[in-house]
Amino acid sequence: MIQELKAADGRLAVLIAGVGGAVSTTMIAGVMAARRGLAKPIGSVTQMGRMRRQDGREQLIKEMVPIAGLDSLVFGGWDIFPDNALEAARCAEVLSEKDLKGVADELATIRPMAAAFDPRWAKRLHGTHTLQGATRREMIEHLRGDIRRFMADNKCSRAVVLWAASTEIFLPMTDEHRSLESLDRAIDANNTEVISPSMCYAYAALSEGVPFIMGAPNLCVDIPAMWELAAQKHVPIAGKDFKSGQTLMKTVLAPMFKTRLLGVSGWFSTNILGNRDGEVLDDPDNFKTKEVSKLSVIESILDADEQPDLYKDIYHKVRINYYPPRKDNKEAWDNIDLFGWMGYPMEIKVNFLCRDSIPAAPIALDLVLFSDLAARAGMSGIQTWLSFFCKSPMHDFDHVPEHDLFTQWRIVKQTLRTLVGEREPDYLS
């Protein structure tokens, strides 16, 4: 339910699980550079996006709704390694030393708090800056204390917690996840088989009345127990899995095929990636979590029940290969086998090369700022309108997720118009 929209007064704490990771340090450095006039926030909807108002005027989104200003953001968080954000950014090798130099003094002040971590959930990582011997309940209470202290020390009036850490091993939903009561019992029993570290961060944030964003494909806030906690605390939740590269392309191309009624017989996708994310996904249990997220897109948009002649026999395969020499320089290939008029075959091949963290950084920023906006509007629970930014949009059992990028963008604009009491402009007048 949308209430009166509160102003973005005061400072906003941006607390990141995985604050020393490539995406996090790239986002933070970019925000700092933008604040100093050293770079443009390219790719950020909240900073550069425009919309047409009901009266036909085009306006920046941040002028239409009260988005928190970049100057009000205070960054912090947790990491399994003790490096400050400058050291971590240099280790990630995403940004050049020239770009880091302009914000080095500020980056160096961001030192991570000890992380709630369990190596069984990310077996390729060996963290040295973690809470030792803590039960799941102790992890949660420690994280809650961290949030409160950070906000007090930095004089922040609001906060958002973002998971930008690694993909955890695949976890199916179990009975322990189906109600808050059963989740609490599992936490108190220290059932580490069904309570992941990321769930501890989510539980801590929601308990403190702080919005939580899941940036990986982990099973975390997309369970009834967390929905219940979010409703109880009147807090927004969003996710999951940043939609930044290959899957972004799929949510653009697949709607085109559907709209033009072109058939698809196969879609083969593969990637090479050498950063910490690639290392974690080299483990089959962690890759399965990512695979489920990436596979859901095509089947959702290209509905075989709706158009069996076009999509009933699609062969869809996704692969991610860890290749250390590339570091953050990801390369993705797609081979798409189509058929058109009278069944004649066609092919499309896509080769997408990028630093993996460059398209992800503005997504992380936008999710933070829009989640804060949602909280100030009195919106709580699953923020379906933020599916625009996610590979695997969170949804309850009564709804089907929307993957079409253009439909998702329409929903974003519809939500923002509702916040300011406007309707869609009449394009036919």
C-alpha positions as CSV (number, residue, x, y, z in Angstrom):
1,M,0.0,0.0,0.0
2,I,1.3,3.4,-1.0
3,Q,1.1,6.1,1.7
4,E,2.2,9.8,1.7
5,L,5.6,10.0,0.1
6,K,8.2,11.2,2.6
7,A,11.1,13.4,1.6
8,A,14.6,11.9,1.4
9,D,15.8,13.9,4.5
10,G,19.1,13.0,6.2
11,R,21.8,10.5,5.3
12,L,21.2,7.0,3.9
13,A,23.4,4.1,5.0
14,V,24.1,1.7,2.2
15,L,25.3,-1.5,3.9
16,I,26.6,-4.1,1.5
17,A,27.2,-7.8,2.2
18,G,30.3,-8.3,0.0
19,V,31.4,-4.7,0.2
20,G,34.9,-5.6,-0.9
21,G,33.6,-7.4,-4.1
22,A,34.1,-6.3,-7.6
23,V,30.5,-5.0,-8.1
24,S,30.4,-3.2,-4.8
25,T,33.7,-1.4,-5.1
26,T,32.9,-0.5,-8.7
27,M,29.5,1.0,-7.7
28,I,31.0,2.8,-4.7
29,A,33.9,4.3,-6.7
30,G,31.5,5.4,-9.4
31,V,29.2,7.2,-7.0
32,M,32.2,8.9,-5.4
33,A,33.5,9.9,-8.8
34,A,30.1,11.3,-9.8
35,R,29.8,13.3,-6.6
36,R,33.2,14.9,-7.4
37,G,32.3,15.6,-11.0
38,L,34.9,13.1,-12.2
39,A,32.5,10.7,-14.0
40,K,28.9,10.4,-15.2
41,P,26.6,7.8,-13.6
42,I,26.0,6.1,-17.0
43,G,23.5,3.2,-16.9
44,S,21.7,4.5,-13.8
45,V,18.0,4.9,-14.2
46,T,17.7,7.0,-11.0
47,Q,20.4,9.4,-12.1
48,M,20.0,9.7,-15.9
49,G,16.6,8.1,-16.7
50,R,13.8,10.3,-18.0
51,M,10.0,9.9,-18.2
52,R,7.1,11.7,-19.9
53,R,4.8,13.3,-17.4
54,Q,1.0,13.2,-17.7
55,D,1.1,16.7,-19.3
56,G,3.6,15.5,-22.0
57,R,6.7,17.0,-20.4
58,E,9.9,14.9,-20.3
59,Q,11.6,15.0,-16.9
60,L,14.4,13.4,-15.1
61,I,13.1,10.6,-12.8
62,K,15.1,12.0,-9.9
63,E,13.3,15.3,-10.3
64,M,9.9,13.7,-10.6
65,V,10.1,11.6,-7.4
66,P,12.3,12.3,-4.3
67,I,15.2,10.0,-4.9
68,A,17.9,10.2,-2.3
69,G,20.8,12.3,-3.5
70,L,24.2,10.7,-4.1
71,D,25.7,13.1,-1.6
72,S,23.5,11.6,1.2
73,L,24.9,8.1,0.7
74,V,27.2,6.6,3.3
75,F,28.8,3.3,2.3
76,G,29.7,0.4,4.6
77,G,29.1,-3.3,5.0
78,W,30.7,-6.7,5.6
79,D,33.2,-8.8,3.8
80,I,35.1,-12.1,4.4
81,F,38.4,-10.3,3.6
82,P,39.7,-7.4,5.7
83,D,40.9,-5.2,2.8
84,N,39.5,-1.6,2.7
85,A,37.5,-0.6,-0.4
86,L,40.5,0.9,-2.2
87,E,42.6,-2.3,-1.7
88,A,39.7,-4.4,-2.7
89,A,39.0,-2.4,-5.9
90,R,42.6,-2.7,-6.9
91,C,42.5,-6.4,-6.4
92,A,39.3,-6.7,-8.5
93,E,41.1,-4.9,-11.4
94,V,37.9,-3.5,-12.8
95,L,38.7,0.2,-12.7
96,S,41.9,1.8,-13.9
97,E,44.4,3.2,-11.4
98,K,43.6,6.6,-12.9
99,D,39.9,6.4,-12.0
100,L,40.7,5.0,-8.6
101,K,43.2,7.8,-7.9
102,G,40.5,10.4,-8.0
103,V,38.6,8.8,-5.1
104,A,41.3,6.9,-3.4
105,D,41.2,8.9,-0.2
106,E,37.5,8.3,0.3
107,L,37.6,4.6,-0.7
108,A,40.4,3.8,1.7
109,T,38.1,4.9,4.6
110,I,35.6,2.1,4.0
111,R,36.7,-0.9,6.1
112,P,34.5,-4.0,6.2
113,M,32.9,-5.4,9.3
114,A,33.4,-9.1,9.9
115,A,31.1,-11.2,7.7
116,A,28.6,-13.8,8.7
117,F,30.0,-16.6,6.6
118,D,29.8,-20.4,6.3
119,P,32.3,-21.9,3.9
120,R,30.0,-24.8,3.1
121,W,27.8,-22.4,1.2
122,A,30.6,-21.1,-1.0
123,K,33.2,-23.8,-1.0
124,R,35.7,-22.1,-3.2
125,L,36.1,-19.1,-0.9
126,H,38.3,-19.1,2.2
127,G,37.5,-16.0,4.2
128,T,39.7,-14.7,7.0
129,H,37.5,-11.8,8.2
130,T,34.5,-13.7,9.6
131,L,32.4,-14.2,12.7
132,Q,34.0,-17.2,14.4
133,G,32.0,-20.0,15.8
134,A,28.7,-18.1,15.7
135,T,25.4,-19.9,15.6
136,R,22.8,-18.6,13.1
137,R,20.9,-16.7,15.8
138,E,24.2,-15.2,17.0
139,M,25.0,-14.1,13.4
140,I,21.7,-12.4,13.1
141,E,22.0,-10.5,16.4
142,H,25.6,-9.5,15.6
143,L,24.5,-8.2,12.2
144,R,21.6,-6.3,13.8
145,G,24.0,-4.6,16.2
146,D,26.3,-3.7,13.2
147,I,23.4,-2.0,11.4
148,R,22.4,0.0,14.5
149,R,26.0,1.0,15.3
150,F,26.8,2.0,11.7
151,M,23.7,4.2,11.5
152,A,24.4,5.8,14.8
153,D,28.1,6.4,14.2
154,N,27.4,7.9,10.7
155,K,24.3,9.8,11.8
156,C,22.1,8.1,9.2
157,S,18.3,8.4,9.4
158,R,17.7,5.5,7.0
159,A,19.4,2.4,5.7
160,V,19.3,-0.2,2.9
161,V,21.1,-3.6,3.0
162,L,22.2,-5.1,-0.3
163,W,23.6,-8.6,-0.8
164,A,26.3,-8.2,-3.5
165,A,28.3,-11.2,-2.2
166,S,28.7,-14.6,-3.9
167,T,26.1,-17.1,-5.1
168,E,25.5,-19.7,-2.5
169,I,25.0,-23.4,-3.1
170,F,21.6,-24.5,-4.4
171,L,18.9,-24.7,-1.8
172,P,15.3,-25.9,-2.5
173,M,12.5,-24.4,-0.4
174,T,11.8,-26.6,2.7
175,D,9.1,-26.7,5.4
176,E,11.4,-24.5,7.6
177,H,11.0,-21.7,5.0
178,R,7.2,-21.7,4.8
179,S,6.4,-19.7,7.9
180,L,8.1,-17.2,10.2
181,E,7.5,-19.5,13.2
182,S,9.2,-22.5,11.5
183,L,12.1,-20.3,10.3
184,D,12.6,-19.1,13.8
185,R,12.7,-22.6,15.1
186,A,15.3,-23.6,12.5
187,I,17.4,-20.6,13.4
188,D,17.2,-21.3,17.1
189,A,18.1,-25.0,16.4
190,N,21.1,-23.7,14.4
191,N,19.9,-25.7,11.4
192,T,22.8,-24.8,9.1
193,E,21.5,-27.1,6.3
194,V,18.5,-24.8,5.6
195,I,19.5,-21.4,7.0
196,S,22.0,-19.8,4.7
197,P,24.3,-16.9,5.6
198,S,22.4,-14.6,3.3
199,M,19.2,-15.4,5.2
200,C,20.9,-14.1,8.3
201,Y,21.6,-10.8,6.6
202,A,18.0,-10.6,5.4
203,Y,16.5,-11.5,8.7
204,A,18.7,-8.9,10.5
205,A,17.9,-6.1,8.1
206,L,14.1,-6.8,8.1
207,S,14.1,-7.1,11.9
208,E,15.7,-3.6,12.1
209,G,13.1,-2.2,9.7
210,V,15.6,-1.9,6.9
211,P,14.9,-2.8,3.2
212,F,16.8,-5.8,1.9
213,I,17.9,-6.5,-1.7
214,M,19.1,-9.9,-2.9
215,G,21.6,-9.3,-5.8
216,A,22.5,-13.0,-6.3
217,P,20.2,-15.9,-7.2
218,N,20.3,-17.4,-3.6
219,L,17.1,-18.7,-2.0
220,C,16.8,-16.0,0.7
221,V,13.9,-13.5,0.8
222,D,11.9,-15.3,-1.8
223,I,10.3,-17.5,0.9
224,P,7.0,-17.2,2.8
225,A,8.8,-16.8,6.1
226,M,10.6,-13.7,4.9
227,W,7.4,-12.3,3.3
228,E,5.8,-12.6,6.7
229,L,8.6,-10.8,8.4
230,A,8.7,-8.1,5.8
231,A,4.9,-7.6,6.2
232,Q,5.2,-7.6,10.0
233,K,7.9,-4.9,9.9
234,H,6.4,-3.0,6.9
235,V,9.7,-3.2,5.0
236,P,10.3,-3.6,1.2
237,I,12.2,-6.5,-0.2
238,A,13.6,-6.8,-3.8
239,G,15.5,-9.3,-6.0
240,K,16.9,-11.4,-7.2
241,D,20.1,-11.7,-9.2
242,F,21.3,-8.5,-11.1
243,K,20.2,-8.6,-14.7
244,S,23.3,-7.1,-16.4
245,G,24.7,-9.1,-19.3
246,Q,23.6,-12.2,-21.2
247,T,20.2,-12.5,-19.5
248,L,19.6,-8.8,-20.2
249,M,20.1,-9.5,-23.9
250,K,17.7,-12.5,-23.6
251,T,14.9,-10.3,-22.1
252,V,15.4,-7.9,-25.1
253,L,15.6,-10.5,-27.9
254,A,13.0,-13.0,-26.7
255,P,10.2,-10.4,-26.6
256,M,11.1,-9.4,-30.2
257,F,10.7,-13.0,-31.3
258,K,7.4,-13.3,-29.5
259,T,6.1,-10.1,-30.9
260,R,7.1,-10.9,-34.5
261,L,5.8,-14.5,-34.1
262,L,9.2,-16.1,-34.9
263,G,9.8,-19.6,-33.8
264,V,12.8,-20.7,-31.7
265,S,14.2,-24.2,-31.7
266,G,17.3,-23.7,-29.7
267,W,19.2,-21.2,-27.5
268,F,22.7,-22.1,-26.4
269,S,24.5,-19.7,-24.0
270,T,28.0,-19.9,-22.7
271,N,30.3,-17.6,-20.7
272,I,33.9,-17.3,-19.6
273,L,34.6,-15.3,-16.4
274,G,37.7,-15.1,-14.2
275,N,36.7,-13.0,-11.2
276,R,35.7,-14.3,-7.7
277,D,32.1,-14.8,-9.0
278,G,33.5,-17.1,-11.7
279,E,35.6,-19.0,-9.2
280,V,32.5,-19.6,-6.9
281,L,30.4,-20.7,-9.9
282,D,33.0,-23.2,-10.9
283,D,31.6,-25.4,-8.1
284,P,28.6,-27.4,-9.5
285,D,26.5,-26.8,-6.4
286,N,26.8,-23.0,-6.7
287,F,26.4,-23.1,-10.5
288,K,23.1,-24.9,-10.1
289,T,21.7,-21.9,-8.2
290,K,22.8,-19.6,-11.1
291,E,21.6,-22.0,-13.8
292,V,18.1,-22.1,-12.4
293,S,18.0,-18.3,-12.4
294,K,19.3,-17.9,-16.0
295,L,17.1,-20.8,-17.5
296,S,13.8,-19.4,-16.3
297,V,13.9,-16.4,-18.6
298,I,13.3,-17.9,-22.0
299,E,10.6,-20.4,-20.9
300,S,8.7,-17.5,-19.2
301,I,8.7,-15.2,-22.2
302,L,8.4,-17.8,-25.0
303,D,5.3,-19.6,-23.7
304,A,4.9,-23.1,-25.3
305,D,1.4,-23.4,-24.1
306,E,0.4,-20.2,-25.7
307,Q,2.3,-20.8,-29.0
308,P,3.1,-24.5,-29.3
309,D,3.9,-24.2,-33.0
310,L,6.7,-21.8,-32.2
311,Y,8.1,-22.7,-28.8
312,K,7.1,-26.2,-27.7
313,D,10.5,-27.8,-28.5
314,I,13.1,-25.1,-27.5
315,Y,16.4,-26.6,-26.4
316,H,17.9,-24.1,-23.9
317,K,21.4,-24.6,-22.4
318,V,23.4,-22.3,-20.2
319,R,27.1,-22.7,-19.3
320,I,29.5,-20.6,-17.2
321,N,33.2,-21.5,-17.4
322,Y,35.8,-20.2,-14.9
323,Y,38.8,-18.8,-16.9
324,P,41.2,-17.0,-14.5
325,P,43.1,-15.0,-17.1
326,R,40.0,-12.9,-18.0
327,K,39.4,-11.8,-14.4
328,D,36.4,-9.4,-14.5
329,N,36.4,-9.3,-18.3
330,K,33.5,-11.5,-19.0
331,E,32.7,-12.8,-22.5
332,A,29.3,-14.3,-23.4
333,W,28.3,-16.1,-26.5
334,D,24.7,-16.9,-27.6
335,N,23.7,-19.0,-30.6
336,I,20.0,-18.8,-31.3
337,D,18.3,-21.0,-33.9
338,L,15.1,-19.5,-35.2
339,F,12.6,-20.4,-37.9
340,G,10.3,-18.1,-39.8
341,W,7.9,-18.0,-42.8
342,M,7.1,-21.6,-43.9
343,G,9.5,-23.0,-41.3
344,Y,12.7,-21.8,-42.9
345,P,15.7,-21.6,-40.5
346,M,17.6,-18.6,-39.3
347,E,20.4,-17.9,-36.9
348,I,21.4,-15.1,-34.6
349,K,24.8,-15.0,-32.8
350,V,25.5,-12.6,-30.0
351,N,29.0,-11.9,-28.6
352,F,28.9,-9.7,-25.5
353,L,32.2,-8.6,-24.0
354,C,32.4,-6.4,-20.9
355,R,33.9,-6.0,-17.5
356,D,31.2,-7.9,-15.6
357,S,30.9,-5.2,-12.8
358,I,30.4,-2.2,-15.1
359,P,26.8,-3.0,-16.1
360,A,26.0,-4.4,-12.7
361,A,27.1,-1.3,-10.7
362,P,24.3,1.0,-11.8
363,I,21.8,-1.7,-11.2
364,A,23.0,-2.1,-7.6
365,L,22.7,1.7,-7.1
366,D,19.3,1.9,-8.6
367,L,18.0,-1.0,-6.5
368,V,19.3,0.7,-3.4
369,L,17.7,4.1,-4.2
370,F,14.4,2.7,-5.4
371,S,14.1,0.5,-2.3
372,D,14.7,3.5,-0.1
373,L,12.0,5.4,-2.1
374,A,9.6,2.4,-1.7
375,A,10.2,2.5,2.1
376,R,9.5,6.2,2.3
377,A,6.3,5.6,0.3
378,G,5.1,3.1,2.9
379,M,5.4,0.2,0.4
380,S,6.3,-3.2,1.9
381,G,6.9,-6.8,0.9
382,I,7.9,-7.9,-2.6
383,Q,8.7,-5.0,-4.9
384,T,7.6,-6.5,-8.2
385,W,8.2,-3.2,-10.0
386,L,11.9,-3.7,-9.4
387,S,11.9,-6.9,-11.5
388,F,13.3,-4.6,-14.3
389,F,16.7,-5.0,-12.7
390,C,16.6,-8.7,-11.9
391,K,17.3,-12.0,-13.7
392,S,14.9,-14.0,-11.5
393,P,12.2,-11.6,-10.4
394,M,10.8,-12.4,-6.9
395,H,7.1,-13.2,-6.8
396,D,4.6,-14.9,-4.5
397,F,2.8,-18.2,-5.3
398,D,-0.2,-16.3,-6.7
399,H,1.6,-14.5,-9.5
400,V,3.8,-15.4,-12.5
401,P,7.1,-13.4,-12.8
402,E,7.4,-10.9,-15.7
403,H,10.7,-11.2,-17.6
404,D,10.0,-9.0,-20.7
405,L,12.3,-6.0,-20.2
406,F,9.9,-3.6,-22.0
407,T,6.9,-4.7,-19.9
408,Q,9.0,-4.5,-16.8
409,W,10.0,-0.9,-17.7
410,R,6.3,0.0,-18.2
411,I,5.6,-1.3,-14.7
412,V,8.5,0.9,-13.3
413,K,7.0,4.0,-14.9
414,Q,3.5,3.1,-13.8
415,T,4.7,2.7,-10.2
416,L,6.5,6.1,-10.3
417,R,3.5,7.8,-11.8
418,T,1.3,6.3,-9.0
419,L,3.7,7.7,-6.4
420,V,3.1,11.3,-7.7
421,G,-0.6,10.8,-8.4
422,E,-0.4,10.8,-12.2
423,R,-1.7,8.6,-15.0
424,E,0.0,7.6,-18.2
425,P,0.0,10.3,-20.8
426,D,-2.3,10.0,-23.8
427,Y,-0.1,9.2,-26.7
428,L,-3.0,9.4,-29.2
429,S,-4.0,13.0,-28.5
